[in-house]
Amino acid sequence: MYRQATIWFSVFIIASLILGACAPAATPTPEVKPAETAAEQAPSGEWTLAKAAEPWRGQTLRLIGEALPPLEALEQLKGQFEEITGTKVIIEGLGHEEAVEKVTLDFAGQTGVYDVVLQPHRALGKLINNGWLRPIDEFYNNPALRDPNFSYEGSLLNTVWFRETNTYQGKVYGLPFHFISMYLWYRYDWFDHPDEQAAFKEKYGYDLPSPPVTWEEYLDVAEFFTRKAGETLAGETLTYDVYGHTWGGARHVTAWYDFLNVIYSFGGRDIALPDNRGDSYGPVVVNSPENLEALKFIIESLKYAPPGVLSSTWDEKQAAQQSGLVAMAIQWDDAAFAVEDPEQSKAAGKIAYSGVPIKKDKMTQIEGWDYLIPTSSKKPELAWLFVQWAMGKEIQIAQMKLGGQSALITTYEDPEVLAIPYVPTSVYLKTGGQTVLSVRKVGDPSGLGVPERYVNAQNPLTGDTSVSIIAKPTFPEEERVTEAIILWVNRALTGEVTPEVALQELEKELKSILPAQ
């Protein structure tokens, strides 16, 4: 799949390199080609969305998800579905944990409030084990409901990513609302400034890494860019303190994701996943030398983070970047749209995007939110029609321009999509380092492209420049596992216990949650 994707994208590399300017983040709703208007006038025997949705005309469809740019983009586009089908779509956006909790409560009570739910893929095992989700094959294989021009098979960026985020034990339960990955956001205008480069070289004895590709470089850079008000940064006198980086230190799911980034990179794991699949598990391996080194590293790095870092979630991490408070943050690509919006961000047009720094592995963790249809929905067929419409080529392109993170290869044929600063790194990571749409060299006045240092960085695990794609748990006990990790990592970060004790106690707790292996 990776090689195939590389060939598919190679036609567009030259175009990507030419497009140097950042695409404006705040844009009007893109026009979608009026294919359905023509389809409505098709011969009576042909499938159209309008005819397929006729039994539900005048009814309301309810959807819930996380309130981030991809969902806000869907909110802007839903009117096109409403116009074609004569239905009303209500989209409810909540915080990450609130969206997960509210869906669980709705499903447990079988109230049937929601017809489509967007959930992080780690929840699949719990939702399926409780009988709360419908497999999509009953809709996908129904000619009355499936657009004959629609197929997700063979159209996705990465089949492993799809397997982990939308299937469970061989059965397809959803389609990707988005594939997402975490990467290093960094202020390239600071990194590329000649005064900063000279000062770094004088202090550390090597060139300022733009960006850092190892954790050792990351720590040096974090220390270097930590400044007090009144000091100079990139030729300007600071009026407030600036910090080298920020972190998710709160007792929140952010801490879990940030912890996994470091332990995976250091060569560790929390739980062994046979065949890199999240729907089954092997032994608990969280109390390892690699993980202890990783946890100690995180604690050391917090010296260069803003006050309040121990109560920070990804919301505070993003706000720190938007306000110009930090030089670096490891964040999600579905939040990058907001940091590139000049109406929301002082850092818009000044950030470039690289991969998670490397220790023993050059890696990215699989993540995604899924379109899922609950068994409690009273309108599952209409729910499918909406999901199918939202996964269409033109809608995916339009959503991407408004802040989405499309899983479809065809989305990345669009020149405007290719000009979005964070797109090349997103695609690079999601294809295991096999697809390089464009490369950013130090001094490039735009943030567009995968940084050359990261593209050329070796993966110590494989001996080449590929990116390891690492699955995370989706088995039914995952929620309790995550809660335990969050608790003990937070206790270590706050100094309540030592890193050694945190991992020892965490291993005991995980072994009590998971049946013996």
Buried (B, 14 or more C-beta within 10 A) or exposed (E): BBEBBBEBBEEBBEBBBEBBEBBBBBBEEBEBEEBBEEBEEEEEEEBBBBBBBEEBEEBEBBBBBBBBBBBBBBBBBBEBBBEBBEBEBEBBBBBBEEBBEBBBEBBEEEEBBBBBBBBBBBBBBBBBEEEBBBBBEEBBEEEEBBBEEBEBEEBBBBBBBBBBBBBBEEEBBBBBBBBBBBBBBBBBBBBBBEEBBEBBEEEBEEEBBBBBBBBBBBBBBBBBBBBEEEEEBBEEEBEEBBBBBBBBBBBBBBBBBBBBBBBBBBBBBBBEBEEEBBBBBEEBBBBBEBBBBBBBBBBEBBEBBBEEBBBBBBBBBBBBBBEBBBBBBBBBBBBBBBBBBEEBBEBBBBBBBBBBBBBBBBBBBBBBBBBBBBBBBEBBBBBBBBBBBBBBBBBBBBBBBBBBBBBBBBBBBBEBBBBBBBBBBBBBBBBBBBBBBBBBEBEBEBBBBBBBBBBEBEBBBEEEBBBBBBBBBBBBBBBBBBBBBBBBBBBBBEEEBBBEEBBBBBBBBBBEBBEEE
